[in-house]
Amino acid sequence: MTGPAILTEPLGGSALSRAARAGALPQWYPDVPRDARSWERHAQDVRASVRGDWLEQLMPAFQPNGAARERLTRAGAGSGLVITTGQQPGLFGGPLMTFVKALTARALADELESLIGIPVAPVFWAATDDADFDEASVVSVSVDGGALELRLERRAPAGTPMSRVVLDHDLDPLVARLREACGSAAHHPFVELAQHAYRDGATVGSAYVETLRGVLEPLGIAVLDVSHPCVEDASSELLRRAARRAEHVANAISERSAEIRGAGFDPQVEEVAGLSIVFLNQNGTKRRLSLKEASRLGALGAGEFLSSTVLLRPVLERSLLPTAAYVGGPGEVAYFAQVSAVADAIGAPRPLVVPRWSTTIIEPRVQRLLDALRVDPGSLADVHAVEGRLARERLSPEAAAALSALRAATGTEIANLRRVANDLLPQPVFDGAQRSIEHRLDRLERRLLASVKRRETEIMRQLSTARGALYPHGTRQERKLAFIPFLARYGTPLVDEMLDAARAHAREVIGRGAAMPASARSAPAAV
């Protein structure tokens, strides 16, 4: 069977993100090492800033097996590093982007280990403490006729971490849709893994972690469950420091946001006046502490603990793990401009961020549709333009000629009327009449094309199928489509090809430092 095409795509993102990836903002971002010697110096600084028994302290949150355990153990033996990435939970393991980030971390760990000769382990930070149920409860699959969104029903109060949101029987139809999307691979071990993980009584967070471990650990990628109590214990000192300095941190963020705006960019994370960057978890939910509450924080009650907001999380991660670099998407790269202000304000090392690899997977069935329709994959970002072209191609030659003749006649006869009217009417009257008639002709053409679209149902269905596979719901494939069906249908050969492409990206990042690869710098067509 012919495998899918793996395209390396531009990462895109805001102007701030693109400037950061081009190395143009050293005042807010640590320099990315440019060669082996600078990476070695960076490695020494990282190791010196993290306690030597970090792995022993956090091992219960990893619970690694197989290749992941072996690689993590080597990195934790004293001289090693980690490359981290992460994501909040997503249904059935989340979208393709989650897997792509993990592969990028693996590729960067491979390349860095080869470059400087010390153990480097890839680590996936599973943010099960996140409380965004709308994000965690949904993923899409590609089916005949378009993209189908799979979504859990809300079952917990706002502010409930995903580690506490319990699953129940309404998963059965969603699992069925996932299997259908896998076609002949409906009973692949990864599909069975997802069904077992997302079972009655599990939580959204635990199901996510179980799925990721089953997929990533054989690839040597360890998964850290942020909601494990040992992470809570290890994080306590830094989180309390951030709370004590809440007002100082808030001022630093405000000043940095002003600097970002002054440089012509927009801050990625908007400030919330009066609130700190620390959550208090109590009674099964979490809320952000006010600046006054945080700065006056005393002893916590039984079952209460602190956790980080988005701008504090990278600083916390860098303090717990010997993280040589964090692999981020365009939005994450952008908010690291504010993260460095947080790190400085609490006296912690600035974490280093590097861009993830970005891809689109074109399956053979989708390529056949594109060929039949004579459609370029990128053109599906504007499906209405493609629909219009296809409809015009299928409008009868006679109808197209008549419409064209009608337009030409309108222009000619209006011009004749202007000439013979002997200045009876001012020129704007003729201009308005011509615009009105042309508007009606445009409307007539749209109605003709709409009728063609209704008639050509098979062509439009094929177009919807292709768009659902490449731009589901009008968004890049990697941000919406579940990765499980891809792995189930194409298995190890697909993973190997994706990892090769991610390594090519990693070599550019590791070897060229601040001069990021074109795939990380450039912006895609707007969608």
C-alpha positions in Angstrom: 0.0 0.0 0.0 1.3 3.4 -0.9 1.9 5.5 2.1 0.9 9.1 2.8 2.9 12.2 1.8 4.5 14.0 4.8 4.8 17.7 4.1 6.8 20.0 6.2 4.8 23.2 6.6 5.5 26.8 7.7 4.7 27.2 11.4 3.1 30.6 11.0 2.0 32.6 14.0 1.9 36.2 15.1 4.5 38.9 14.2 5.9 38.5 17.7 6.3 34.8 17.3 8.0 35.1 13.9 10.4 37.8 15.1 11.3 35.7 18.1 12.0 32.6 15.9 14.2 34.8 13.7 16.4 35.7 16.7 15.4 39.4 16.5 14.3 39.8 20.1 17.3 38.9 22.3 16.2 41.3 25.0 13.3 39.0 25.8 14.5 35.6 24.7 17.7 33.7 25.7 20.0 33.1 22.8 19.6 29.6 21.2 23.1 28.0 21.2 24.7 28.0 17.8 27.3 25.2 18.0 28.5 22.3 20.1 30.6 24.4 22.4 27.8 26.8 23.2 25.3 23.9 23.7 27.9 22.4 26.1 28.1 25.6 28.1 24.3 25.8 28.1 24.1 22.2 29.4 26.4 22.9 32.3 24.3 25.9 33.3 21.1 23.9 33.1 22.4 21.0 35.2 23.9 23.3 37.8 20.5 25.0 38.3 18.4 21.8 39.0 18.7 19.5 42.0 20.7 16.4 41.3 18.0 14.0 42.4 15.3 15.5 40.1 14.4 12.2 38.6 14.1 10.3 41.9 11.9 13.1 43.1 9.6 13.0 40.0 9.7 9.3 39.1 6.2 8.6 40.5 4.8 11.2 38.1 6.6 9.6 35.1 6.1 5.9 35.9 8.0 5.2 32.6 8.3 1.9 30.9 10.4 0.3 28.2 12.4 2.6 25.9 11.2 5.7 27.7 12.4 4.4 31.1 15.8 3.5 29.7 16.3 6.9 28.1 15.0 8.9 31.1 17.1 6.9 33.5 20.3 7.6 31.5 19.5 11.3 31.5 18.8 11.3 35.2 22.0 9.6 36.2 23.8 12.9 36.8 25.0 14.5 33.6 22.0 14.3 31.4 19.4 16.8 30.1 15.8 16.7 28.8 14.0 18.3 25.9 10.5 19.0 26.9 7.2 19.8 25.2 3.6 19.5 26.4 0.0 20.1 25.9 -3.3 20.2 27.8 -5.5 17.1 27.4 -7.4 16.4 24.3 -10.0 13.7 23.6 -8.4 10.3 22.6 -4.9 11.8 23.0 -5.7 15.0 21.2 -5.0 16.3 17.7 -2.1 15.5 15.4 -0.3 18.6 16.8 0.2 16.8 20.1 2.0 13.9 18.5 4.0 16.2 16.3 5.3 18.2 19.3 6.3 14.9 21.0 8.2 13.8 17.9 9.9 17.1 17.6 11.1 16.7 21.2 12.4 13.3 20.4 14.2 14.5 17.3 15.8 17.4 19.1 16.9 15.1 22.0 18.5 12.8 19.4 20.3 15.5 17.6 21.5 17.3 20.8 22.7 14.0 22.3 24.7 13.3 19.1 26.1 16.8 19.1 27.4 17.1 22.6 27.7 13.4 23.7 25.7 13.4 26.8 22.3 11.7 27.5 19.3 13.7 26.5 15.8 12.4 27.0 12.5 13.7 25.5 9.8 14.5 28.0 6.1 15.2 27.4 4.6 17.5 30.1 0.9 16.3 30.3 -0.9 19.3 31.7 -3.7 17.4 33.4 -4.0 20.2 35.9 -5.6 22.3 33.1 -9.2 23.2 33.6 -10.3 24.1 30.1 -12.9 21.4 29.5 -13.9 22.8 26.1 -10.4 22.2 24.8 -10.0 18.8 26.5 -13.3 17.4 25.5 -13.1 17.6 21.7 -11.2 16.2 18.7 -12.1 15.7 15.1 -11.8 12.8 12.6 -11.8 12.8 8.8 -14.7 10.9 7.3 -16.4 10.6 3.9 -18.0 14.0 3.2 -16.0 16.1 5.6 -14.7 16.4 9.2 -16.7 15.1 12.2 -16.3 16.7 15.6 -16.3 14.3 18.6 -17.2 16.0 21.8 -17.8 15.0 25.4 -20.7 16.4 27.3 -19.8 18.8 30.1 -19.9 17.1 33.4 -18.0 19.2 35.9 -18.1 22.8 37.3 -15.9 25.4 35.7 -12.4 25.5 37.2 -12.3 21.7 37.6 -8.9 20.3 36.6 -9.0 17.5 34.0 -7.4 15.2 36.5 -10.8 15.4 38.4 -13.3 15.2 35.6 -14.7 11.7 35.6 -15.7 9.9 32.4 -18.9 7.8 31.9 -20.9 5.8 29.3 -21.4 8.6 26.8 -18.0 7.7 25.4 -19.4 4.6 23.6 -20.7 6.5 20.4 -17.5 8.6 20.3 -15.4 5.4 20.3 -17.5 4.0 17.5 -16.9 7.2 15.4 -13.2 6.9 16.1 -13.2 3.3 14.9 -15.1 4.2 11.8 -12.6 6.9 11.0 -9.8 4.3 11.1 -11.5 2.2 8.4 -10.0 -1.3 8.1 -7.6 -0.5 11.0 -10.6 0.0 13.4 -9.2 -2.6 15.8 -5.5 -1.5 15.7 -3.9 -1.7 19.1 -3.8 2.1 19.4 -7.5 2.2 18.9 -8.0 -0.4 21.6 -5.6 1.6 23.8 -7.7 4.7 23.4 -10.9 2.8 24.2 -9.4 1.2 27.3 -8.0 4.6 28.5 -11.2 6.5 27.9 -13.4 4.2 30.0 -16.1 4.7 32.7 -14.6 5.9 36.0 -11.3 7.2 34.5 -10.8 10.9 34.4 -10.1 13.1 31.3 -6.6 13.6 32.6 -5.8 10.0 33.5 -7.2 8.8 30.1 -5.0 11.3 28.3 -1.9 10.2 30.1 -2.6 6.5 29.6 -3.1 7.1 25.9 0.0 9.2 25.5 2.2 6.7 27.4 1.0 3.8 25.3 1.9 5.7 22.1 5.0 7.6 23.1 6.9 5.4 25.5 7.9 2.8 22.8 9.4 5.8 21.0 11.5 6.7 24.1 9.4 9.6 25.1 8.5 9.8 28.8 5.2 11.4 29.9 5.0 13.4 33.1 1.6 13.6 34.7 1.6 17.1 36.2 -1.3 16.2 38.6 0.7 13.6 40.5 1.2 14.6 44.2 5.0 14.4 43.8 4.9 17.3 41.3 2.8 19.3 43.7 5.4 18.7 46.4 8.4 19.5 44.1 6.7 22.7 42.9 5.7 24.1 46.3 8.7 26.2 47.0 8.8 28.0 43.6 5.0 28.5 43.6 5.1 30.1 47.1 7.9 32.4 46.0 5.8 33.5 43.0 2.9 34.1 45.4 5.0 36.1 47.8 6.3 38.3 45.0 2.9 38.5 43.3 2.8 42.3 43.0 6.4 42.5 41.8 5.6 39.8 39.2 2.5 41.6 38.1 4.4 44.8 37.6 7.1 43.0 35.6 4.5 41.5 33.3 2.8 44.8 32.9 6.1 46.5 32.0 7.0 43.7 29.6 3.6 43.9 27.9 4.1 47.7 27.5 7.6 47.0 26.0 6.1 44.5 23.6 3.4 46.9 22.4 6.1 49.7 22.2 8.0 47.5 19.8 5.0 47.1 17.5 3.8 43.7 18.7 0.8 42.4 20.6 1.4 40.4 23.9 0.2 36.8 23.5 -1.3 36.7 27.0 -3.5 39.5 28.2 -3.1 40.7 31.7 -5.9 40.3 34.2 -5.9 43.2 36.6 -5.6 42.3 40.2 -4.9 38.6 39.8 -1.7 36.7 40.5 -0.1 34.0 38.3 -0.8 31.3 40.9 -3.8 29.1 41.3 -5.2 27.9 44.6 -6.6 24.4 44.3 -9.3 23.6 46.9 -12.5 21.5 47.1 -11.8 19.9 43.6 -11.6 23.2 41.7 -9.0 25.9 41.2 -9.1 29.7 41.1 -6.5 32.4 40.6 -5.4 34.1 43.7 -5.7 37.9 43.8 -2.5 39.8 44.3 -3.4 40.5 47.9 -4.3 36.9 48.7 -1.1 35.6 47.0 1.2 38.1 48.7 -0.3 37.3 52.2 -0.6 33.5 51.6 -0.1 31.6 54.8 -0.4 27.9 55.6 -2.6 25.9 53.3 -5.4 23.7 54.5 -5.8 19.9 54.1 -6.1 19.1 50.4 -5.2 22.6 49.3 -2.2 23.2 47.0 -0.9 25.7 44.5 -0.5 25.4 40.7 0.8 27.6 37.9 -0.8 29.7 35.3 0.4 29.7 31.7 3.1 32.3 32.2 4.5 30.6 35.3 4.4 27.0 33.9 7.5 27.2 31.7 9.5 28.7 34.6 8.3 25.9 36.9 9.1 23.2 34.4 12.6 24.6 34.0 13.1 24.6 37.7 12.0 21.0 38.1 13.8 19.4 35.1 17.2 19.9 33.5 15.4 21.3 30.4 17.8 22.3 27.7 14.9 23.6 25.6 11.1 23.6 25.5 9.5 22.7 22.1 6.7 25.2 21.5 4.1 26.1 18.9 3.8 29.6 17.5 1.6 30.9 20.4 3.9 29.4 23.0 6.9 31.0 21.4 5.1 34.3 21.5 4.2 34.2 25.2 7.8 33.3 26.2 8.5 37.0 25.7 6.4 37.5 28.9 7.7 34.3 30.5 11.2 35.7 30.8 9.8 38.7 32.7 8.2 36.3 35.2 11.5 34.3 35.5 13.4 37.4 36.2 10.9 38.7 38.8 11.1 35.5 40.9 14.8 35.0 40.5 14.6 31.8 38.3 16.4 30.9 35.1 14.9 32.0 31.9 13.6 28.9 30.0 14.7 28.5 26.4 12.0 27.9 23.7 12.6 26.5 20.2 9.9 26.0 17.5 8.2 22.7 16.9 8.1 21.0 13.5 4.9 21.5 11.5 3.3 19.1 9.0 0.4 18.1 6.9 -0.2 14.5 6.1 -1.8 13.8 2.7 -3.2 10.3 2.5 -3.4 8.5 -0.8 -7.2 8.6 -0.9 -7.1 12.4 -0.4 -4.4 12.8 -3.0 -6.6 11.0 -5.5 -9.4 13.4 -4.8 -7.1 16.4 -5.2 -5.9 15.0 -8.5 -9.4 14.4 -9.8 -10.6 17.9 -8.8 -7.3 19.5 -9.9 -7.0 21.2 -6.6 -3.8 22.2 -4.8 -3.9 21.3 -1.0 -3.2 24.9 0.0 -6.1 26.2 -2.0 -8.5 24.4 0.4 -7.9 27.2 2.9 -10.4 29.2 0.8 -13.0 26.5 0.0 -15.5 29.0 -1.4 -13.1 30.1 -4.1 -12.5 26.4 -5.0 -16.2 25.7 -5.1 -16.7 28.7 -7.3 -14.1 27.5 -9.8 -15.4 24.0 -9.9 -19.0 25.2 -10.4 -17.9 27.6 -13.2 -16.1 24.7 -14.9 -19.4 22.8 -14.9 -21.7 25.6 -16.0 -22.8 24.9 -19.6 -20.7 26.7 -22.2 -23.9 28.2 -23.5 -24.9 29.6 -20.1 -21.4 31.0 -19.5 -21.3 32.6 -22.9 -24.8 34.2 -22.4 -23.8 35.6 -19.0 -20.6 37.0 -20.4 -22.4 38.5 -23.4 -24.9 40.1 -21.0 -22.2 41.7 -19.0 -20.5 43.0 -22.1 -23.8 44.4 -23.5 -24.5 46.2 -20.2 -21.2 48.1 -20.4 -21.7 48.9 -24.1 -25.3 50.1 -23.8 -24.7 52.2 -20.7 -21.8 53.9 -22.6 -24.1 54.5 -25.6 -26.8 56.0 -23.4 -24.3 58.3 -21.8 -23.3 59.5 -25.3 -26.8 60.1 -26.7 -28.5 61.5 -23.6 -27.4 65.0 -24.4 -26.5 65.8 -20.8 -30.1 65.2 -19.6 -28.7 63.4 -16.5 -25.6 63.9 -14.5 -22.9 61.3 -14.9 -23.2 59.8 -11.4 -26.7 58.7 -12.4 -25.3 56.5 -15.1 -22.5 55.3 -12.8 -25.1 54.2 -10.3 -27.3 52.5 -12.9 -24.3 50.5 -14.2 -23.3 49.5 -10.7 -26.9 48.4 -9.9 -27.2 46.3 -13.0 -23.7 44.7 -12.5 -24.7 43.9 -8.9 -27.9 42.1 -10.2 -25.8 40.2 -12.7 -23.4 39.2 -9.9 -26.3 37.9 -7.9 -27.7 36.1 -10.9 -24.3 34.4 -11.4 -24.1 33.4 -7.8 -27.6 31.8 -8.1 -26.6 30.0 -11.3 -23.4 28.7 -9.6 -25.4 27.7 -6.5 -27.7 25.6 -8.7 -24.7 24.0 -10.3 -23.3 23.1 -6.8 -26.6 21.5 -5.8 -26.7 19.5 -9.0 -23.0 18.4 -8.8 -23.5 16.7 -5.4 -20.7 14.2 -6.0 -18.1 16.8 -6.9 -19.0 18.9 -3.9 -18.9 15.8 -1.6 -15.4 15.0 -2.9 -14.3 18.5 -2.2 -15.8 18.4 1.3 -14.0 15.1 1.9 -10.7 16.6 0.9 -11.2 19.7 2.9 -12.2 17.7 5.9 -8.9 15.8 5.7 -6.7 18.8 5.2 -8.6 21.9 6.6 -11.1 20.4 9.0 -13.6 23.1 10.1 -11.4 25.7 8.3 -8.3 25.0 10.4 -5.0 23.3 9.7 -5.2 19.5 9.9 -2.7 19.2 12.7 -4.7 21.4 15.0 -8.0 19.5 14.7 -7.7 15.9 13.5 -7.0 13.1 16.0 -3.6 11.4 15.5 -4.8 7.9 16.4 -6.4 7.2 13.0 -3.2 8.1 11.2 -1.1 5.8 13.3 -3.7 3.0 13.1 -3.9 3.2 9.3 -0.2 3.5 8.5 1.7 2.4 11.6 5.5 2.4 12.0 6.4 3.4 8.5 4.5 6.7 9.0 6.1 7.3 12.3 9.5 6.7 10.9 9.0 9.1 8.0 7.6 11.8 10.3 10.5 11.4 12.7 13.0 11.7 9.8 11.3 15.0 8.8 11.3 16.2 12.4 15.0 15.4 12.6 15.7 17.6 9.6 14.0 20.4 11.4 15.9 19.6 14.6 19.3 19.7 12.8 18.6 23.2 11.6 17.5 24.4 15.1 20.4 22.7 16.9 23.1 23.6 14.3 22.0 27.1 13.3 20.8 28.3 16.7 18.9 31.6 16.5 18.7 31.4 12.7 15.6 29.2 12.8 14.6 27.0 9.9 12.4 28.5 7.2 9.6 26.1 8.3 9.6 27.7 11.7 9.9 31.3 10.5 7.5 31.7 7.7 3.8 32.3 8.0 1.2 30.2 6.1 -1.6 31.5 4.0 -4.3 33.0 6.3 -7.2 30.7 7.0 
